[in-house]
């Protein structure tokens, strides 16, 4: 069969280290997709023979370390999802100069850029069809920080860009264009990951359409925006931000250096992991909060979040919740507390959560009791799950008055499950009215 007129070729999940030379016979090929070829090490050296190639899509090819040389010769190329910079001839960043690329582009190996001129020659600012751009250094900030700053400054993208990821950058400051609302006027999503040496962030709160922001593993950052002169309704910080993830930031103290009443007017989802110094302000629109490795300071501050609908607290060594932690969460519908290895008891004010419909408690091995007084106040509770709470021995009497409760699931809580066994357990009368009772694991 003659494949010489083939225009599209997709290879998925193949156990190959390189593409066979027979690909050169596909002179009419316009689209080449290589997906989940985990052992693929390099692209064919003479891939540029495919002069009609318009779209080269690489996805899930994690072992890929070499592109084909002289990729600038593919003058019809419009999509190049991955480009790997090398110091050898034909693999420089300047190869991208005259390619009219659009869609998504991930540039890896930026530690191999020879200098500012090479970065400027990439002409990212001139690529107005690019919508997603990822810039990554493979040695997580171990390169010369000054050189890295100059390179990144020269890699300013076009203002049409929607998503930007910066990974492993070694500089102490991010480029000036990142805090310029006109330079990133269309930006919707931003990720800053593993920028270990970065001392502070630019004025990200000025970006008018930014909806998603993730900041991860930046040891020196204390605030996600240090700009102090947001004044007036028209200048509210982060006016469009809906989702915020702050992860592994050991010195982060507050979200903004100068917190104001108008900040984060659209923020609905917040995820926090290993930010031991962080305290939260009032965030009236926040409906979902997920916190990993909580400290008491952070637990105290969540009492400000009276609009929460879902709260997941996971992984902590606190023995008790600070007083008043959940006093004002009148809208909370779902609460999950998991992997609190030292927790002895739940906060007593949990019984005031009259809107709570889902309560899940798991892997709290030292939890001895649920609040005995007022548990019947959880009048909206429909689903209760208790798992891996080996020290929990009984349910509060108020459970018998929870007429909305539709399901109770208990897993690997031997003492508690024994008391709730049908017909013989001492607590059976408390749960007999529940339509669905599931007991799993007796040891």
VOZAMAR-848965 format. One record per residue (C-alpha): x, y, z; residue in three letters. Coordinates in steps of 0.02 Angstrom, whole numbers, plus 50000, padded with zeros to 5 digits. Each point is the difference from the previous one (the first is absolute). Last residue first. Example, Ala and Ser with C-alpha at 12.3 -4.5 7.8 and 13.67 -1.06 7.14 Angstrom:
506844994750357SER 499314982850033ALA 
***
This chain:
494934973853092UNK 498135000549971UNK 500015006949825UNK 498515009049925UNK 498355004750082UNK 498685008249890UNK 498385007350069UNK 498725006049873UNK 498235005350046UNK 500505007550170UNK 498664997150134UNK 501004986250088UNK 501475011950029UNK 499845005150182UNK 499134983850052UNK 501524990249938UNK 501155008950122UNK 500134985750127UNK 500284987449861UNK 499044983749994UNK 498535002249881UNK 500995007349857UNK 501815003550045UNK 500265018250049UNK 501004996750160UNK 501134987949906UNK 500235012749862UNK 500635013050124UNK 501304988350074UNK 500594993549831UNK 500115016549903UNK 500604992649835UNK 498665007949892UNK 498375008050056UNK 498735006649875UNK 498385008350054UNK 498715004749870UNK 498385009649986UNK 500095011750151UNK 498595012849986UNK 499174994150163UNK 501555003450105UNK 499224996750171UNK 500854983150029UNK 501695008149963UNK 499735011350152UNK 500494985850116UNK 501825002249948UNK 500814985349914UNK 501174988250090UNK 501764992750010UNK 501135010849891UNK 501794994650031UNK 500204990749834UNK 499445014449889UNK 500404991749834UNK 498405005849915UNK 498455009750052UNK 498775005449866UNK 498395009850033UNK 498795004349859UNK 498385009950014UNK 500365013250133UNK 498755014349987UNK 499515000250186UNK 501775000250065UNK 499325007250163UNK 499714982250061UNK 501844999950043UNK 499605012850136UNK 501074993050140UNK 500944983949969UNK 501265007249878UNK 500814984849915UNK 501194989450103UNK 501714992250018UNK 500935005749846UNK 501744992350017UNK 500034991149831UNK 499305014149896UNK 500154991149833UNK 498285005349940UNK 498595011950046UNK 498695004149869UNK 498495011350025UNK 498785003849857UNK 498395010250019UNK 500595014650108UNK 498795014849993UNK 499735000650190UNK 501855000750037UNK 499785004650182UNK 500474982450059UNK 501755002749931UNK 500185013050138UNK 500654986450117UNK 501584998149898UNK 500384981649968UNK 500954989850128UNK 501684991750032UNK 500915004749839UNK 501784993449996UNK 500064991549829UNK 498845012249912UNK 500004990049837UNK 498285005749942UNK 498665012850042UNK 498685002149864UNK 498605012750013UNK 498625002849871UNK 498535012050009UNK 500775015250086UNK 498865015149982UNK 499945004850186UNK 501874999550018UNK 500065012950140UNK 500514989550149UNK 501134988049908UNK 501695003850078UNK 499255007950157UNK 501254992350119UNK 501574993549917UNK 499844981949943UNK 500804987250113UNK 501444987549988UNK 500855008249852UNK 501144988749898UNK 499195003649832UNK 499624991349836UNK 498405004649910UNK 498685013450024UNK 498655000049866UNK 498705013950006UNK 498545002049880UNK 498665013650000UNK 501025014150076UNK 499175017150012UNK 500495003250182UNK 501864999549965UNK 500715010250144UNK 499994984550113UNK 501324993549879UNK 501265011050092UNK 500084989350155UNK 500374984349899UNK 501425009249912UNK 500835004950162UNK 499704982650072UNK 500974991549861UNK 499274990449855UNK 500934987049898UNK 498885000049846UNK 498605012849983UNK 498584999349872UNK 498805014750001UNK 498465001549890UNK 498695014150007UNK 501065015850006UNK 498975015249952UNK 500185009250167UNK 501884997750019UNK 500405006850173UNK 501874998550026UNK 500984983850012UNK 501544996550103UNK 501534991749925UNK 501504995550108UNK 499974981149973UNK 499705000449811UNK 500114981449971UNK 498534997849881UNK 498625012649966UNK 498614998849870UNK 498775014449975UNK 498425000049893UNK 498695014049982UNK 501045015849973UNK 498985013149905UNK 500225015650110UNK 501804995350041UNK 500405016450088UNK 498705013450034UNK 500145000750189UNK 501875002749994UNK 501534989950048UNK 501675008549978UNK 501364986949982UNK 498764988949911UNK 499684981450025UNK 500765000050173UNK 501494992250088UNK 500854989349868UNK 501664994050070UNK 499884981149975UNK 499145000949829UNK 499694981949954UNK 498365002949907UNK 498915015349968UNK 498574996049880UNK 498765013549951UNK 498424998149895UNK 498775013949954UNK 501115015249967UNK 499055013349900UNK 500335016050101UNK 501704994550067UNK 500305015850101UNK 498595012849993UNK 500545014949895UNK 498345006149925UNK 499195000950171UNK 501305012050066UNK 501764997450067UNK 501264986249975UNK 501605008250059UNK 501014986850092UNK 500674988149868UNK 500744985150090UNK 498974986849909UNK 500054981250032UNK 500715003750171UNK 501484993150101UNK 501004991749860UNK 501694993650055UNK 499834981149978UNK 499074999349835UNK 499334982349983UNK 498335003149915UNK 498975015049945UNK 498424996249902UNK 498835013149927UNK 498384997949903UNK 498815013949944UNK 501175013949940UNK 498945011949895UNK 500575017150064UNK 501814996550047UNK 500325013350132UNK 500024987750144UNK 501554992149926UNK 501045014650059UNK 501684991149990UNK 500494985950117UNK 501355000350132UNK 501644991850044UNK 500114986949863UNK 501424987950035UNK 498984984049998UNK 498945002949846UNK 499304982550017UNK 498325004149919UNK 499185016349945UNK 498364995949912UNK 498905013249916UNK 498284998449918UNK 498875013049916UNK 501255011849918UNK 499215011749873UNK 500835016450056UNK 501694992250031UNK 501075014349934UNK 498615012750035UNK 499824994850181UNK 501865001550031UNK 500514989950152UNK 500684985849894UNK 500895012149883UNK 501235004750137UNK 500754982650001UNK 500014989250158UNK 501305003650132UNK 501254988750090UNK 500374990149843UNK 500114981149990UNK 498424995449904UNK 499484981950031UNK 498305001649916UNK 499115015149925UNK 498254996249933UNK 498995012649898UNK 498214998649936UNK 498945011749893UNK 501335008749892UNK 499325013949887UNK 501245012450078UNK 501414992049902UNK 501334991250102UNK 501475007950093UNK 501494988349985UNK 501335013650015UNK 499635002750186UNK 500154981350023UNK 501744999949925UNK 500595014950103UNK 499344992450161UNK 500834983349963UNK 501675008449969UNK 499865008750168UNK 499494983950088UNK 501464989749936UNK 499264982749987UNK 499474989550151UNK 498185005549993UNK 499124983549975UNK 501264991349886UNK 498844996749854UNK 499505017949962UNK 498235002249934UNK 498975012349899UNK 498214994849961UNK 498945010149878UNK 498154998649957UNK 499045010949875UNK 501305003049864UNK 499215008249846UNK 500865016850028UNK 501754992949982UNK 500985016349991UNK 500345001150186UNK 500724982649995UNK 501365005849878UNK 501204985650037UNK 501365012349947UNK 499795009250165UNK 500484984350096UNK 501544997649891UNK 500485018150025UNK 499824998350189UNK 501264986050013UNK 500504982149959UNK 498364991750050UNK 500394982950076UNK 499155003750167UNK 498425002149895UNK 499904981149983UNK 498144999349961UNK 498865011049895UNK 498174994950003UNK 498935007349860UNK 498104999449986UNK 498925007549862UNK 500965009849871UNK 501705000349917UNK 500515010949855UNK 501784993549993UNK 501235013949958UNK 500975000550164UNK 499704982650068UNK 501754993849954UNK 500685014450105UNK 499704989550155UNK 501494989449952UNK 499934982049939UNK 500855001449830UNK 501765000850071UNK 500234992850173UNK 499495009050159UNK 498314991650010UNK 498255007250014UNK 498544987949999UNK 498415005449907UNK 498304992650040UNK 498245003249931UNK 500595005849829UNK 498495005749898UNK 500085011349847UNK 501444992049903UNK 500045005249816UNK 501825005750012UNK 500624983250061UNK 501775006149968UNK 499985008950169UNK 500114982750079UNK 501865000249964UNK 500374984550105UNK 498664987250044UNK 499495001250181UNK 500974991450136UNK 499564995350180UNK 498374990349985UNK 499824988650151UNK 498325007650052UNK 499094997249835UNK 498295003250079UNK 499485011849861UNK 500945005549845UNK 499025008749861UNK 500875005149839UNK 498775009649890UNK 500385007649830UNK 501144987349916UNK 500055003249813UNK 501905000649993UNK 500214982750074UNK 501874999949966UNK 500165009650163UNK 499844983450091UNK 501794996449953UNK 500674996850174UNK 498494989250047UNK 499305005350169UNK 500844994450159UNK 499804989550157UNK 498294991849981UNK 499834988650149UNK 498345006850065UNK 499125000849831UNK 498435007050082UNK 499495010049845UNK 500945003849840UNK 498925009949878UNK 500625004449826UNK 498895010949890UNK 500415006249824UNK 500774984749918UNK 500135001949811UNK 501804993749992UNK 499634984450100UNK 501554990849938UNK 501035008050139UNK 498994990050128UNK 500924984549943UNK 501465005950106UNK 499194992250154UNK 499525011450147UNK 501104997950152UNK 499994991150167UNK 498414990149970UNK 498744991450114UNK 498475007549915UNK 498645008150104UNK 499275010549860UNK 500625003849826UNK 498945011549893UNK 500335003449817UNK 499025012149891UNK 500305005249818UNK 500374983049922UNK 500415001749814UNK 501564989150012UNK 499044986250088UNK 499994987949852UNK 499364982750049UNK 
***
